[in-house]
Amino acid sequence: MNETVRRVIDAAGGPTALARHLGIKIPSLYSWRRIPAERVNAVHAVTGIPREDLRPDLFAPGQYPVDSSRASKSLARREIAA
C-alpha cells in the first residue's frame, strides 16, 4: 500500500468508513497499489483530497479546483446517513 492510499484511508476515518462509503470490501482497499482511476471521483468526494493528489498521472494540478466547503458538507452528509 502506498502513501496516498494510507492518506485516503486516514482522511476517510479508517478503512471501514472508506469501504462503506465506496460500497466495497475492506480487503479491496488493502490490495490498492494506487487509487483506481474509476474510484478517484468517489474518493475525492469522501475525503476532499484533490484529484491531482490522488492520481497525478491522470489529473493535472489545478485542473479540478477543490471546493473544500462542499467536500466537507458531502462528507458530513455521508456520516449522518451512516
Secondary structure as UniProt FT lines:
FT   HELIX           3..12
FT   HELIX           15..22
FT   HELIX           26..31
FT   HELIX           37..39
FT   HELIX           40..47
FT   HELIX           51..54
FT   TURN            56..58
FT   TURN            61..62
FT   HELIX           68..81
//
